[in-house]
Amino acid sequence: MPSQTIQGFRASFLDTIADPFYLPETDCIRYFSDGLLVVENGKVKDLGNYQDLRTKYAEIPITEYLHNLIVSGFIDTHIHFPQTEMIAAYGEQLLEWLSTYTFPTERKFADRNYALEIASIFLDELLRNGTTTALVFTSVFPQSTDAFFEEAQRRNLRMIAGKVMMDRNAPDFLTDTADSSYIETKQLIEKWHKCDRLLYAVTPRFAVTSSPEQLSNAGKLLAEFPDVYMHTHLSENVKEVEFVAEVFPESAGYLDVYDQAGLVGERSIFAHGVQLTDQEFARLSAANSAIAFCPTSNMFLGSGLFKIEKAKSQETPVKVGLGTDVGAGTSFSILKTACAAYQVAQLRSQKLSAFQALFLATLGGARALCLEDKLGNFEIGKEADFVVLDPRSTPIMALRNKPLNQAEPLTLAEISDQLFATIIMGDDRAIAATYIMGELAHKA
């Protein structure tokens, strides 16, 4: 549980306070070369220059990370906990990959004890990689959702998850029905939504595995519980888009299938969006929906290159966060995911700056999940989930990044350069510590 005492952390601090895709980066970044973060009862009480605050907080215990950079906790906007053990499964594109690897693995999650075991491994792996909040697919079995939430609750984590709804075009051992998915989801919402730091997402797997009746029931749940989330896949793969058109011939496109069921809104998060049309980007923008950009997954499955410049355009701005999408994604690390996002942008002749990547990983992810009032930076009153980065965590990174030294503050250009190198070269080894509500949850 969060600490009931007041404590301080001294380090270099970096956070984003606005969207650097739309405003000058100097207006979006806050950097303290020698800063003090004050946490009281698990929330941010103060942040500023150490020399300015040291007298005011002279009596509180202070943990020092004098050669580290502290950033807000990373937010993963799309990941599958039952696919933890099948990460790096070889050689297929989306639909074949699901049939060959995913569905047989998810069958195991009918066993509650097995689900508990994997949920524990999964959450520990997130913390080891500096991820403090995630939007999570469980499986079709409600007991797997209970298992996930129990383990997340035990760690006092801010997590969003939901039972998969899937009543057709999947193996019999992995399907529910339109009625059973509605009943079970409603029970899970009533049990877990807003329980401690936990939140619920209505979770149809993707359009082709749900009947129109099941999608309609998902919309009914959103109407009954307007503050829950909607989480699904959208326009990931060319063959998938074609399959949707076959199964829903009356629809005007993939997104329209969800729209007709009442599933496109402010609290809707759609994973991938690689094959979206201009009209679909415009609709997502108008609805204030979000896209989870999953670059390692999109490249691993050969799905394509996400149009980050279209999503973050002035004409059709869409909320965007980063998603690891384990197990099609190849790493739990948001650093490695941000590196892949940079590479995708490069392949599209676009740019993704270090500060833009940090925004997507923190405040951008919080906005995508409608949690910017609680997470995403170090504004006073927000929950104190944060990551202690070591920009010199490997020999080659130590060569590349000069030591952080409070006596010689880095310029904004220098901190951008060091952050960029950390994103491109960093992984779990760059995570020196992860804190949840001001309490140490992982230490390297």
C-alpha distance (Angstrom), angle and dihedral (degrees) to the residues before:
residue distance angle dihedral
M1 . . .
P2 3.82 . .
S3 3.75 117.3 .
Q4 3.81 116.9 -96.0
T5 3.78 90.7 -151.8
I6 3.77 135.0 77.2
Q7 3.79 119.2 -110.1
G8 3.78 140.2 165.6
F9 3.79 138.0 -137.5
R10 3.79 122.3 -156.0
A11 3.81 118.9 -159.1
S12 3.77 141.9 99.2
F13 3.82 109.5 -60.8
L14 3.78 131.6 -156.8
D15 3.80 128.4 176.8
T16 3.79 140.4 152.4
I17 3.79 120.4 -116.9
A18 3.83 99.5 178.0
D19 3.81 139.8 16.5
P20 3.84 111.8 -77.2
F21 3.81 90.8 -164.0
Y22 3.81 88.0 72.6
L23 3.80 107.0 23.2
P24 3.81 134.3 46.9
E25 3.79 109.1 -80.0
T26 3.79 91.3 -125.2
D27 3.83 87.7 63.3
C28 3.81 92.8 49.3
I29 3.80 103.6 48.0
R30 3.78 131.4 75.4
Y31 3.81 117.5 -166.9
F32 3.79 131.5 176.9
S33 3.79 114.8 -176.4
D34 3.82 90.3 -165.0
G35 3.76 105.6 21.2
L36 3.77 139.4 163.7
L37 3.80 122.0 -144.5
V38 3.79 113.9 -165.1
V39 3.81 117.6 -158.3
E40 3.79 123.8 -168.6
N41 3.81 123.0 -178.5
G42 3.79 90.2 -13.5
K43 3.80 96.0 -53.5
V44 3.79 135.5 99.1
K45 3.79 110.4 -92.8
D46 3.80 99.3 170.0
L47 3.80 144.2 -10.3
G48 3.77 128.4 -171.5
N49 3.77 146.8 107.9
Y50 3.78 111.2 -34.7
Q51 3.79 93.1 -131.5
D52 3.82 90.7 53.3
L53 3.81 94.9 49.1
R54 3.82 104.1 32.5
T55 3.81 95.3 92.4
K56 3.79 94.0 45.8
Y57 3.81 90.7 53.0
A58 3.79 99.3 31.8
E59 3.81 93.0 129.5
I60 3.81 100.4 51.6
P61 3.82 125.2 93.7
I62 3.79 111.6 -105.3
T63 3.81 126.9 -157.0
E64 3.80 110.8 -153.2
Y65 3.80 127.1 -146.4
L66 3.78 95.7 169.1
H67 3.82 96.5 167.2
N68 3.78 96.8 39.5
L69 3.79 137.4 85.7
I70 3.81 117.1 -131.2
V71 3.81 118.3 -153.2
S72 3.78 133.3 171.5
G73 3.80 115.8 -82.1
F74 3.79 115.8 -81.1
I75 3.81 118.1 -106.7
D76 3.81 120.6 -146.7
T77 3.81 109.3 -159.8
H78 3.83 97.2 -169.5
I79 3.81 131.4 27.1
H80 3.84 139.1 134.7
F81 3.80 116.2 -134.5
P82 3.86 95.3 -166.1
Q83 3.82 89.7 57.6
T84 3.81 93.6 60.5
E85 3.81 94.0 105.3
M86 3.82 95.6 45.2
I87 3.79 97.7 54.6
A88 3.81 110.9 136.9
A89 3.83 96.5 26.0
Y90 3.79 107.2 167.8
G91 3.70 138.3 -111.4
E92 3.81 117.0 -9.8
Q93 3.78 139.8 104.7
L94 3.77 121.7 -126.8
L95 3.81 106.8 -74.7
E96 3.82 95.3 38.3
W97 3.80 90.8 43.6
L98 3.79 91.1 55.2
S99 3.80 92.8 51.5
T100 3.80 96.6 41.8
Y101 3.79 101.7 42.4
T102 3.79 116.2 0.8
F103 3.79 105.0 52.6
P104 3.84 95.4 47.0
T105 3.82 90.0 49.1
E106 3.80 94.7 48.1
R107 3.81 89.6 52.7
K108 3.81 87.9 74.2
F109 3.81 90.7 65.9
A110 3.78 92.6 76.6
D111 3.82 81.7 83.6
R112 3.81 106.4 81.4
N113 3.81 93.9 -158.8
Y114 3.78 91.0 52.6
A115 3.80 89.9 49.3
L116 3.81 90.0 51.8
E117 3.81 90.8 51.6
I118 3.80 94.1 51.0
A119 3.82 93.1 41.1
S120 3.80 89.3 57.0
I121 3.80 92.5 49.8
F122 3.80 90.9 44.9
L123 3.81 95.7 51.6
D124 3.78 93.1 44.8
E125 3.80 88.9 51.7
L126 3.80 91.1 51.8
L127 3.81 91.2 51.8
R128 3.80 91.0 46.4
N129 3.79 87.6 57.2
G130 3.81 95.4 46.4
T131 3.81 96.3 -105.3
T132 3.78 109.6 141.7
T133 3.83 100.9 169.2
A134 3.80 130.0 31.9
L135 3.80 140.1 173.6
V136 3.79 102.9 -133.1
F137 3.80 139.5 -164.2
T138 3.79 111.7 -147.9
S139 3.83 117.7 -177.0
V140 3.79 136.7 -85.0
F141 3.81 89.9 -90.6
P142 3.82 112.8 89.3
Q143 3.80 91.1 -148.6
S144 3.82 88.6 64.4
T145 3.81 89.0 56.7
D146 3.80 90.9 50.0
A147 3.80 89.2 50.1
F148 3.79 92.6 51.2
F149 3.79 94.6 48.2
E150 3.81 92.2 46.4
E151 3.80 91.8 55.1
A152 3.81 92.5 43.9
Q153 3.79 91.2 48.8
R154 3.79 90.6 50.6
R155 3.81 88.8 57.3
N156 3.85 93.1 44.2
L157 3.81 91.0 -122.6
R158 3.80 130.0 166.4
M159 3.82 97.9 -126.7
I160 3.80 135.5 158.2
A161 3.80 120.0 -157.2
G162 3.77 144.1 150.9
K163 3.77 144.3 -169.1
V164 3.80 113.1 -99.4
M165 3.82 114.4 -109.7
M166 3.82 110.2 -148.8
D167 3.81 124.4 150.4
R168 3.82 105.1 159.6
N169 3.83 145.8 23.0
A170 3.80 90.2 38.8
P171 3.83 134.5 89.1
D172 3.80 116.1 -71.0
F173 3.81 90.2 -119.3
L174 3.82 89.7 61.5
T175 3.80 104.6 42.4
D176 3.76 133.4 96.4
T177 3.81 126.9 -174.1
A178 3.77 132.4 -105.8
D179 3.81 90.0 -106.0
S180 3.81 98.4 41.5
S181 3.81 92.7 48.1
Y182 3.80 90.2 51.7
I183 3.81 93.3 49.2
E184 3.80 95.5 43.6
T185 3.79 93.8 44.9
K186 3.79 91.7 49.7
Q187 3.80 90.8 51.3
L188 3.81 91.0 49.4
I189 3.81 92.1 48.9
E190 3.78 91.3 51.7
K191 3.81 90.8 47.8
W192 3.80 102.2 43.2
H193 3.81 113.9 16.4
K194 3.82 108.7 110.0
C195 3.81 90.8 -2.1
D196 3.82 101.1 146.6
R197 3.83 103.8 -46.8
L198 3.80 96.1 -23.5
L199 3.81 126.1 114.9
Y200 3.79 133.5 -175.0
A201 3.80 132.8 -126.4
V202 3.80 123.9 -164.4
T203 3.80 99.8 -130.1
P204 3.81 123.6 -163.2
R205 3.80 103.9 176.0
F206 3.80 95.4 -132.4
A207 3.78 135.7 -45.2
V208 3.82 98.6 -87.7
T209 3.81 94.4 54.3
S210 3.80 93.6 53.5
S211 3.77 127.9 69.4
P212 3.81 118.5 -133.3
E213 3.81 86.8 -105.8
Q214 3.80 92.3 54.8
L215 3.80 92.4 48.1
S216 3.79 88.9 48.5
N217 3.81 89.3 52.4
A218 3.81 89.3 50.7
G219 3.80 87.9 54.9
K220 3.78 89.8 48.4
L221 3.82 89.9 54.6
L222 3.81 91.0 51.4
A223 3.79 89.7 51.7
E224 3.82 91.4 49.3
F225 3.83 93.7 45.7
P226 3.83 105.0 30.2
D227 3.81 95.4 176.9
V228 3.82 96.3 57.7
Y229 3.79 121.1 94.9
M230 3.80 133.5 -114.0
H231 3.81 115.2 -139.2
T232 3.79 126.5 179.8
H233 3.81 145.1 126.3
L234 3.78 124.9 -85.0
S235 3.82 135.3 -172.7
E236 3.79 96.5 -23.7
N237 3.79 102.1 145.4
V238 3.83 135.1 22.1
K239 3.82 94.4 -124.7
E240 3.81 90.1 47.3
V241 3.82 91.1 54.2
E242 3.81 89.4 49.7
F243 3.81 90.2 49.2
V244 3.80 91.0 52.5
A245 3.81 90.1 52.2
E246 3.82 89.5 52.7
V247 3.80 94.8 47.8
F248 3.82 94.9 42.5
P249 3.84 103.5 33.9
E250 3.80 92.2 162.3
S251 3.81 93.6 59.3
A252 3.79 124.6 98.3
G253 3.83 90.6 -135.3
Y254 3.79 143.6 -41.7
L255 3.81 96.9 -64.9
D256 3.79 90.4 45.8
V257 3.82 89.6 63.0
Y258 3.81 88.5 63.0
D259 3.79 92.6 38.8
Q260 3.80 92.8 56.6
A261 3.82 88.7 54.3
G262 3.82 93.1 50.7
L263 3.80 94.6 -109.3
V264 3.81 100.9 125.9
G265 3.79 111.1 90.5
E266 3.78 147.2 114.4
R267 3.80 93.4 -70.6
S268 3.81 95.0 45.6
I269 3.80 117.8 112.7
F270 3.79 118.1 -168.3
A271 3.80 118.8 -164.8
H272 3.80 119.6 -135.3
G273 3.83 110.5 -9.1
V274 3.80 90.3 -172.0
Q275 3.82 94.8 144.4
L276 3.81 99.0 38.9
T277 3.79 119.7 143.4
D278 3.79 123.3 -132.1
Q279 3.79 88.7 -106.4
E280 3.80 91.0 54.0
F281 3.80 92.0 50.3
A282 3.81 87.6 52.0
R283 3.80 91.8 50.5
L284 3.82 93.0 49.0
S285 3.80 89.3 49.3
A286 3.81 92.6 50.1
A287 3.81 91.5 48.3
N288 3.84 92.4 46.6
S289 3.81 88.7 -127.3
A290 3.81 123.1 155.7
I291 3.80 137.0 -125.1
A292 3.80 124.1 -146.6
F293 3.82 105.8 -143.1
C294 3.83 107.0 -147.3
P295 3.82 106.7 -178.7
T296 3.82 101.5 166.0
S297 3.80 90.4 50.6
N298 3.80 94.0 45.1
M299 3.80 91.3 53.1
F300 3.83 95.2 40.9
L301 3.81 93.0 54.0
G302 3.79 93.4 37.3
S303 3.80 91.6 -119.6
G304 3.80 97.6 142.7
L305 3.79 143.1 -107.5
F306 3.80 119.4 -53.6
K307 3.81 115.5 -127.6
I308 3.79 97.6 -124.9
E309 3.81 90.1 167.4
K310 3.82 90.5 57.4
A311 3.80 94.1 48.1
K312 3.80 91.9 48.4
S313 3.82 95.7 41.3
Q314 3.79 123.8 126.9
E315 3.82 90.2 -123.1
T316 3.82 100.1 53.3
P317 3.81 107.8 13.7
V318 3.80 112.8 -172.4
K319 3.79 127.7 -174.6
V320 3.82 108.6 -109.5
G321 3.80 132.9 -170.9
L322 3.79 132.6 171.4
G323 3.80 121.5 -100.5
T324 3.79 125.8 -167.7
D325 3.83 90.8 -161.5
V326 3.79 93.3 -158.7
G327 3.05 122.2 -145.6
A328 3.83 96.7 35.6
G329 3.78 84.9 32.0
T330 3.77 111.5 78.4
S331 3.80 102.0 -138.1
F332 3.80 142.6 30.1
S333 3.80 87.6 -141.7
I334 3.79 117.6 108.3
L335 3.82 86.7 -163.3
K336 3.81 90.6 60.3
T337 3.80 89.7 42.7
A338 3.81 90.6 53.2
C339 3.81 88.9 48.7
A340 3.81 89.0 54.4
A341 3.82 90.1 47.1
Y342 3.80 88.7 56.0
Q343 3.81 90.0 50.5
V344 3.82 92.1 49.6
A345 3.80 89.5 51.5
Q346 3.81 90.3 49.7
L347 3.80 91.4 50.8
R348 3.82 87.4 54.7
S349 3.83 90.8 48.7
Q350 3.81 89.6 -110.0
K351 3.79 133.3 123.2
L352 3.80 130.5 -123.2
S353 3.79 112.2 -173.4
A354 3.78 125.5 -151.7
F355 3.80 91.7 -109.0
Q356 3.81 92.0 48.0
A357 3.80 89.2 51.9
L358 3.81 90.8 49.0
F359 3.80 89.1 50.3
L360 3.82 91.9 52.6
A361 3.81 90.2 48.9
T362 3.81 95.2 49.3
L363 3.82 126.5 9.5
G364 3.81 93.3 17.2
G365 3.78 90.2 53.8
A366 3.79 90.4 47.1
R367 3.81 90.5 52.2
A368 3.81 90.8 47.7
L369 3.81 87.6 55.9
C370 3.83 94.6 42.1
L371 3.81 88.3 -117.5
E372 3.81 99.8 115.5
D373 3.80 89.0 116.4
K374 3.82 88.8 62.3
L375 3.81 108.3 25.4
G376 3.78 145.4 21.0
N377 3.80 105.5 72.6
F378 3.79 143.4 11.3
E379 3.78 100.3 -83.0
I380 3.81 112.4 147.2
G381 3.79 112.6 -88.5
K382 3.79 96.8 24.9
E383 3.79 122.3 123.3
A384 3.80 110.8 -89.2
D385 3.80 100.8 -123.5
F386 3.80 107.7 144.2
V387 3.79 146.1 152.5
V388 3.79 129.9 -130.4
L389 3.81 107.1 -144.0
D390 3.79 125.3 -158.7
P391 3.82 106.2 -156.2
R392 3.84 88.6 -171.8
S393 3.80 97.7 49.5
T394 3.81 96.9 129.5
P395 3.79 130.0 38.6
I396 3.79 93.5 -107.3
M397 3.82 91.9 46.4
A398 3.81 88.7 50.2
L399 3.78 88.1 54.3
R400 3.80 91.8 47.2
N401 3.83 100.1 43.8
K402 3.76 121.3 52.7
P403 3.82 116.4 -136.3
L404 3.78 118.1 -83.3
N405 3.77 106.9 -114.5
Q406 3.77 122.5 -177.9
A407 3.80 90.4 -154.7
E408 3.82 91.1 59.7
P409 3.83 107.7 39.3
L410 3.77 117.6 -154.5
T411 3.77 118.7 -118.0
L412 3.80 117.5 -119.5
A413 3.81 88.9 -103.0
E414 3.81 90.5 51.8
I415 3.81 94.0 48.1
S416 3.80 88.9 48.4
D417 3.79 90.1 52.3
Q418 3.80 92.9 47.8
L419 3.80 92.6 46.3
F420 3.80 90.9 48.9
A421 3.80 92.1 51.6
T422 3.81 89.9 48.1
I423 3.81 91.0 51.8
I424 3.80 93.6 47.6
M425 3.82 96.7 43.1
G426 3.80 102.5 25.1
D427 3.79 132.0 99.2
D428 3.81 135.9 150.9
R429 3.82 89.5 -43.0
A430 3.81 89.1 66.8
I431 3.81 90.8 61.3
A432 3.81 104.8 91.8
A433 3.82 92.9 174.0
T434 3.79 142.5 -12.7
Y435 3.80 122.4 -147.1
I436 3.80 127.5 -161.0
M437 3.82 116.1 -161.8
G438 3.79 87.8 -18.4
E439 3.83 93.8 -52.7
L440 3.80 123.3 115.1
A441 3.82 108.6 -107.0
H442 3.81 100.3 165.1
K443 3.78 134.0 15.7
A444 3.80 124.4 -176.0
